[in-house]
């Protein structure tokens, strides 16, 4: 059974950092492109970063602050987010192998 479980979200002050994790089961993340998206209610889902065996890509809108990585041994993908601001408040989703996680909420507020 394919499953993705995000964690690491929460409330953070502006300028702070968070590291999101996406634990995969039922498949090997090393065999697929894994991605992070975020969504704000009423807006389209925004692709943030992608990682596979051959490349990593981070969207221009966040590339100076966000980084994607993976731990194949733990079958987990991470999204490191630095210098967070209120505009980063959203639900963050992990996707891979055609499946999506349930999302983790990130709120940036003083």
C-alpha positions in Angstrom: 0.0 0.0 0.0 1.4 3.3 -1.1 1.4 6.0 1.6 3.0 9.4 2.1 3.0 11.0 5.5 4.1 14.6 6.0 5.3 16.0 9.3 7.2 19.0 10.6 4.8 21.7 10.1 3.6 24.1 12.8 3.7 27.7 13.9 6.9 29.7 13.3 7.8 33.3 13.7 8.8 35.4 10.6 12.4 34.7 9.8 12.4 31.3 11.3 13.0 27.9 9.8 11.2 24.6 9.5 12.2 21.2 8.1 9.3 19.2 6.6 9.6 15.5 6.2 7.7 13.1 4.0 7.9 9.4 4.9 7.0 7.1 2.1 5.9 3.5 2.3 4.9 0.9 -0.3 7.5 2.1 -2.8 11.1 3.3 -2.9 11.5 7.0 -3.3 14.7 6.5 -5.2 12.7 5.0 -8.1 10.5 8.1 -8.5 10.4 11.8 -8.8 9.3 13.2 -5.4 7.9 16.7 -5.1 6.7 19.2 -2.6 3.7 21.5 -3.2 1.9 24.0 -1.1 -1.7 25.3 -1.3 -3.4 28.3 0.2 -7.3 28.1 0.4 -8.8 29.6 -2.8 -5.5 29.3 -4.7 -4.0 26.7 -7.0 -1.5 24.3 -5.6 2.0 25.6 -6.1 4.9 23.3 -7.0 7.9 24.1 -4.8 10.6 21.5 -5.4 11.4 18.2 -7.1 14.0 15.5 -6.6 15.0 12.4 -8.4 18.2 10.4 -8.9 19.3 12.7 -11.7 18.3 16.2 -10.5 16.9 18.5 -8.0 14.8 21.6 -8.8 13.5 24.3 -6.7 11.0 26.9 -7.9 12.4 30.4 -8.6 10.0 31.8 -6.1 11.6 30.0 -3.1 15.0 28.8 -4.4 17.0 31.2 -2.2 15.2 29.9 0.9 14.1 26.4 0.4 16.0 23.2 -0.3 14.8 19.6 -1.1 16.7 16.5 -0.1 16.1 12.8 0.5 17.3 10.0 2.7 17.0 6.8 0.7 17.8 4.6 3.7 14.8 6.1 5.6 12.7 6.4 2.4 12.0 10.0 3.4 12.1 13.3 1.5 12.7 16.6 3.3 12.0 20.3 2.6 14.2 22.7 4.4 12.6 26.1 4.6 14.5 29.1 5.9 13.7 32.8 6.3 10.0 32.1 6.4 7.5 34.9 6.0 3.7 35.1 6.4 3.3 34.5 2.7 4.7 31.0 3.2 1.6 30.1 5.3 0.0 27.2 3.6 -0.6 23.5 3.7 2.4 21.7 2.4 2.0 18.4 0.5 4.4 15.7 -0.6 3.7 13.7 -3.8 5.3 10.8 -5.6 4.3 7.7 -7.6 1.0 9.4 -8.3 0.1 9.6 -4.6 -0.3 12.6 -2.3 0.1 12.9 1.4 -2.5 14.4 3.7 -0.5 17.7 4.0 1.1 19.5 6.9 0.1 23.0 7.9 2.7 25.7 8.1 1.8 29.0 9.7 4.2 31.9 9.8 3.1 34.6 12.3 4.4 36.8 15.0 
